[in-house]
Each structure stands twice: as structure tokens, then as C-alpha cells.
């Protein structure tokens, strides 16, 4: 009888341990990629649709002015480019695949311009986070050149600092799909990329 009671107590204790202490799963390791290809509203919208991308944040990078505002960057005097920073799961999408989409999502042969958006803040640029990204970006650029008649002018530079853009720039296309720029510029770009 004592043995039976002891077994019941042990079983109850084990059951309680199993329900209160679920084995924790290690968090997926993510990486960051930062680049600019014209207006960050467009670029952000492209990457938000990609499997393996956890987040896409609009911001500024590459300039000399600390904590720049949108109004300052728009003057073209800060040295900053409109960029996005993508957090991605490398187990689901590679940095190389992200770069493939980068070349398709804008025209990397136009200097400081994408469509009607003009100025150094709209330049084509890849900001690498480490040496592996630098080498991958350089290789990807060489391979992409075969698909363009004109020379690719995309800069490849080390990321020194990323500044998150103001809240009203985040998730812009999702929040304002009926806004004119979204309908005329972003939606056609997304539709075109879906066909590739």
C-alpha cells in the first residue's frame, strides 16, 4: 500500500512538472540586411511580402548627420540614403536571395534616382554588416550586371549606423494602399515582382 501511494505521489509530481515546465525551444537566429533602392516605402513593401523576412524597417543610413529627420534627409545635404533594414531568418531565406530581390525591385543603373525621386537620398546602396555580406554583395552585383545593359552604379559600403525613420513612415503601404503614390508606384512594382 505504501509503495502504491509513493508511486501515485511520484506520478502526480511528474505530471505537474511536465505541465508547468514546458521544454523551451531555442529562439530562431536572425540576421540583418540594410540597403537602399529609392523611396523606402517601396522597398519596405517588397520585403514585407517575402517568406523568411521577420520585419522590414524604414530608416536612414550612410550620412554624417546624427539622428536625422525626414525633412533633413529630403534636402540631400545629410549624406543619408533612404534605406530599409530587414530582419530575416537565414534558415528560411538566404542573404543571397534577399540580394536577388534587391536587383529586381529597383533600377540599379540610375545614379541618385528612381523614377521621379531624385537626389543622393534615393541612391542605390548596399550597407553590409560583416565581411561575409560584403563578399556576397560584390558577387551578387557582378552576377546582376549581366542582366542590365547599362553599368550598375550601386554602392557597397559598411554600415556604420542605422537610424529608424519616423513612425508615420513604417508600414506605409499597408496603412495607405489607396494613397496616390501607393497605387501608382508601389502596387505596380509589387504586381510586377509577383510575376518573376
C-alpha positions as CSV (number, residue, x, y, z in Angstrom):
1,X,0.0,0.0,0.0
2,X,2.8,2.4,0.9
3,X,4.6,1.6,-2.4
4,X,1.3,2.3,-4.3
5,X,0.9,5.7,-2.6
6,X,4.5,6.5,-3.2
7,X,4.0,5.7,-6.9
8,X,0.9,7.9,-7.1
9,X,2.8,10.8,-5.5
10,X,5.7,10.4,-7.9
11,X,3.3,10.2,-10.9
12,X,1.4,13.4,-9.8
13,X,4.7,15.2,-9.2
14,X,6.0,14.3,-12.7
15,X,2.7,15.3,-14.3
16,X,2.9,18.7,-12.5
17,X,6.4,19.2,-13.7
18,X,5.5,18.4,-17.3
19,X,2.6,20.9,-17.4
20,X,4.3,23.7,-15.6
21,X,7.8,23.4,-17.2
22,X,7.3,23.0,-21.0
23,X,10.7,22.4,-22.7
24,X,11.7,25.8,-24.2
25,X,12.6,25.9,-27.9
26,X,15.7,28.0,-28.8
27,X,14.8,31.2,-30.5
28,X,15.5,31.3,-34.2
29,X,18.7,33.2,-35.0
30,X,18.0,36.1,-37.3
31,X,20.3,38.4,-39.3
32,X,20.0,41.9,-40.6
33,X,20.4,43.3,-44.1
34,X,20.4,47.1,-44.9
35,X,20.1,48.7,-48.3
36,X,18.5,51.5,-50.3
37,X,16.9,51.4,-53.7
38,X,14.9,54.6,-53.9
39,X,11.9,55.5,-51.7
40,X,11.9,53.4,-48.6
41,X,8.1,53.0,-48.8
42,X,8.5,50.9,-52.0
43,X,11.4,48.8,-50.7
44,X,9.8,48.1,-47.4
45,X,6.6,46.9,-49.2
46,X,8.6,44.5,-51.3
47,X,10.3,42.8,-48.5
48,X,7.3,42.6,-46.2
49,X,5.8,40.0,-48.6
50,X,8.8,37.7,-48.5
51,X,8.8,34.4,-46.7
52,X,11.5,34.3,-44.1
53,X,11.6,38.1,-43.5
54,X,10.5,38.8,-40.0
55,X,10.5,42.6,-40.2
56,X,11.3,45.4,-42.6
57,X,12.0,48.8,-41.0
58,X,12.4,52.1,-42.9
59,X,15.2,54.4,-41.9
60,X,18.3,56.4,-42.9
61,X,22.0,55.4,-43.2
62,X,25.3,56.5,-44.8
63,X,25.3,60.1,-43.9
64,X,27.1,62.4,-41.3
65,X,24.1,63.9,-39.5
66,X,23.2,62.1,-36.3
67,X,19.5,61.3,-35.7
68,X,18.3,62.8,-39.0
69,X,14.7,63.8,-39.6
70,X,12.9,63.0,-42.9
71,X,12.9,66.8,-43.7
72,X,16.7,66.9,-43.3
73,X,17.3,63.8,-45.4
74,X,15.0,65.2,-48.1
75,X,17.3,68.2,-48.6
76,X,20.0,65.8,-49.9
77,X,22.6,67.5,-47.7
78,X,22.9,64.9,-44.9
79,X,24.6,62.2,-46.9
80,X,22.0,59.8,-45.7
81,X,20.1,57.5,-48.1
82,X,16.5,56.3,-47.5
83,X,17.0,52.6,-46.6
84,X,15.3,49.7,-45.1
85,X,16.7,47.3,-42.6
86,X,15.4,43.7,-43.0
87,X,15.5,41.2,-40.2
88,X,15.4,37.7,-41.7
89,X,15.7,34.1,-40.7
90,X,18.7,32.6,-42.7
91,X,17.2,29.1,-42.2
92,X,14.3,30.2,-44.4
93,X,15.8,32.7,-46.7
94,X,19.4,33.4,-47.6
95,X,21.1,36.8,-47.8
96,X,21.8,36.0,-51.5
97,X,18.1,35.6,-52.1
98,X,17.4,38.9,-50.5
99,X,20.0,40.5,-52.8
100,X,18.4,38.8,-55.9
101,X,15.2,40.6,-55.0
102,X,17.1,43.9,-54.4
103,X,18.3,43.9,-58.0
104,X,14.7,43.2,-59.3
105,X,13.0,45.8,-57.1
106,X,14.6,48.9,-58.5
107,X,16.9,50.2,-61.3
108,X,20.4,50.0,-60.0
109,X,21.8,51.7,-63.2
110,X,20.4,55.1,-62.5
111,X,22.6,57.4,-60.4
112,X,20.8,59.0,-57.4
113,X,17.4,58.5,-58.9
114,X,14.5,56.1,-59.0
115,X,11.7,57.3,-61.3
116,X,10.7,60.8,-60.3
117,X,12.5,60.5,-57.0
118,X,15.9,62.3,-57.4
119,X,18.8,63.1,-55.1
120,X,21.5,61.2,-53.2
121,X,19.0,60.2,-50.6
122,X,17.5,57.9,-53.3
123,X,20.8,56.2,-54.3
124,X,21.2,52.5,-54.9
125,X,23.3,51.2,-52.0
126,X,24.0,48.0,-50.0
127,X,25.3,48.5,-46.5
128,X,26.9,45.4,-45.4
129,X,27.0,44.2,-41.7
130,X,30.1,42.0,-41.9
131,X,32.8,40.7,-44.3
132,X,30.6,37.7,-45.5
133,X,27.8,40.1,-46.5
134,X,30.4,42.4,-48.3
135,X,31.7,39.4,-50.4
136,X,28.2,38.2,-51.1
137,X,27.1,41.7,-52.2
138,X,30.1,42.1,-54.5
139,X,29.5,38.7,-56.1
140,X,25.8,39.4,-56.5
141,X,26.5,42.7,-58.1
142,X,28.8,41.1,-60.7
143,X,26.2,38.4,-61.5
144,X,23.4,41.0,-61.7
145,X,25.4,43.1,-64.2
146,X,24.7,40.5,-66.9
147,X,21.0,41.4,-66.7
148,X,21.5,45.1,-67.3
149,X,22.7,46.9,-70.5
150,X,24.0,49.9,-68.5
151,X,26.6,49.8,-65.7
152,X,25.3,49.2,-62.2
153,X,26.0,52.2,-60.0
154,X,25.1,50.6,-56.7
155,X,27.4,51.5,-53.9
156,X,28.6,48.7,-51.5
157,X,29.6,50.3,-48.1
158,X,30.0,49.2,-44.5
159,X,27.0,50.1,-42.2
160,X,28.1,52.5,-39.5
161,X,24.7,53.5,-38.1
162,X,21.1,52.8,-39.0
163,X,18.5,55.4,-37.9
164,X,14.9,54.3,-37.7
165,X,12.6,56.6,-39.7
166,X,9.6,58.4,-38.0
167,X,6.7,56.2,-37.1
168,X,4.5,57.5,-39.9
169,X,6.9,56.0,-42.5
170,X,6.7,52.5,-41.1
171,X,4.3,50.0,-42.8
172,X,3.4,52.8,-45.2
173,X,1.9,50.8,-48.0
174,X,0.0,48.5,-45.6
175,X,-1.5,51.6,-43.9
176,X,-2.2,53.6,-47.0
177,X,-2.9,51.3,-50.0
178,X,-5.2,53.9,-51.6
179,X,-2.8,56.8,-51.4
180,X,-1.8,58.0,-54.8
181,X,1.9,57.1,-54.6
182,X,1.0,53.6,-53.3
183,X,-1.5,53.0,-56.2
184,X,0.7,54.4,-59.0
185,X,4.2,53.4,-57.9
186,X,4.2,50.7,-55.2
187,X,1.3,48.4,-56.3
188,X,2.5,48.1,-59.9
189,X,6.0,47.2,-58.6
190,X,4.6,44.5,-56.3
191,X,2.5,43.1,-59.1
192,X,5.5,43.0,-61.5
193,X,7.7,41.2,-58.9
194,X,5.0,38.6,-58.3
195,X,5.3,37.6,-62.0
196,X,9.1,36.9,-61.7
